[in-house]
Amino acid sequence: MRAWRAVLTVAVLSVAMAGCGGGETPESGASAAPAGPWSFTDGSGKEVKADTTPTRIIAHAGEAAALISFGIRPVGIYADEPVKTDPNLRNLDLTGIEILGEEWGKIDVEKAASLRPDLIVADWWPAEKANSGLEEGVDEKSKKIAELAPIVGISQGKSIVQLAEGYEALARSLGAEVDDPSIAANKQRFEDAVTRFKAAVAAKPNLTAIAMSPADDKIYVANPEYAPELLDFQSFGLKVINPDSPDKGFPYWENLSWENADKYQPDLILWDSRGYTDKANAEWGGKQPTWFKIKAAQAGATVSWPAFWMHTYGDFAAELDKLTTAVGAADENIGS
């Protein structure tokens, strides 16, 4: 989580995010939760047990979106930014759900307690050994949310696909009819999007891409090793470049000075969606002329990259379709 927050702060990415989410609120809800007993082994490896199946759930933003996509509506949500701009939540109907925070590290625990939760759902971050909302730097008062109910979360790691599958398993354990056609449609959309993406990539076997986040002081080049969606793109066949000198203290990125903006010459730039707009490429070229030393930037071969936020099949399908279009339009000889 700090990776997401830190680069957002460093890069001063205040522009509203491009694109739209998957719009995944299913027509039908979860079935009646099984009476219990209930247990689930989460991403940290711990098994959480309860005498009855939890029904009053508080969830972190992306995790809430995942549950909602399977027909389970939490009673409360805490987010790291306003829900109107959070890419996980901005297209969802949140009527009747209490918003417990809209800033990273700030949770209204008193309001959360009034909801009488019996489960808190928050991603597990292996590098920090903490769930979302309990990491280092979070307001100490906010961390008291852990005293209200057991916490479970799927591990953030090597794959968004695995993350989505983990929340599918959790939703099933909570009584969701994940095979209901209105719910399973999102997974089918994703599988179809993967097929299209793989076909587009296979048609351009020499195409290379790099994930970047330009900022006033430098350019950040993403290290796929710490970006599960980029690892998924690689597993689907896209040649996403691994930077050769990630920052030793913060290996999520390699930091390039603007003088060395052209160290890598990809055919396609995957642009951190937190700072991407249709005009961003031209704006950065005007602010930093060395931006256009990257041939793909000069050619306008850029597309938004869904950096560090996806949790659902529907959102992944929508983002993959954008990338498929960009791959289809790209020239695999630009960077050579």
Steps between C-alpha positions, in 0.01 A plus 500: 500500500779742573624447144172635367487790748866599482520535124170682492646752744841527338363541152230746611246320287188701571335451163180299503554147375426420140258235384215335683460196716326179422160601639472167674201519733319174418126493454453232765648501849659233710296206615410478864826452687545143626440479872850384585738415641719705266873503434733649240877489455618837371808632325703517819453128550285536809167324532217715634206317656156604617201316641276662238570631152584875509240729350593846631818570311722807487739504206780705354416662164624251241403208717150646534477523121599135475231393749237715329586341165394167654179638648621563854452856624709609799345718768802734496792596277823685568694638203835667436348788303152643431267224386405713199853470363604161636518282185360203689190681625414793277247314282338294774172560678602552862154592627456389860870431555676711763818670379752477782794680342608666177868561575785253535564414864183666632210279613206608715519215748216635716263494203636159404425366848140621473454268200565196722720322245568129525773502231746747349630432149832660407782390269804335657830668401783245543782755480351699786341206682185704546148534367378808317430764764747357747831574325785706637408868486128452555353716776523301823138572587397359163681174571253434780262375231681167545342475846146495359496169312723235343687610186548298183654600169639346184871554449626770269775329309576364157167516319176696483342184364592319821371795703163488323485122543573539870211740549278270299584222749435731796167611354399139445579421863277790604205363302539666160359310205811567294377274219178694457497627137467864601811469718705257291461727195785719624737205514399398148559856380847482650582166341384630161711815548808289576444304178481822296805645674710189440402500133598866458836443669570184300444696179789732598766270647769770508290761680651629824332709768611681812298630794582856599391785723648839407536760777647849525833386641549166325343212313398190692533171311289226655658171602256222400632285784297723736202569274269198472305635204826542304596143588162390364563693177833323469337162563252581221794554263567875503871581521494750787856622559653434842714800603858403572565732797199516735544726801663289773294654777172497309527240223154561360663749260816602323544876527628674187611860476342692217841513333482121473136482398586297191693225680234254383341504155176301509244480222216580739490700824268374773424819688410496869124561490518731804660766284366413156271711285460521124712818508767380741749391235501838327507684834806312620670555164448873548624497861793264449634488142703189580169312537481494122843338480301188579390403150172352616413826676587697187270270301220527757515125567368519856216337690391516862624222728270403792766541767458323836123507537308223319314232696224374272451304180284773349750779558781284365294422189436870434866592544621210285273609217660847506844343488396266219396799291832673572700189413309467175583859407866489608800472269732229625794671329478842669745422776756326284 
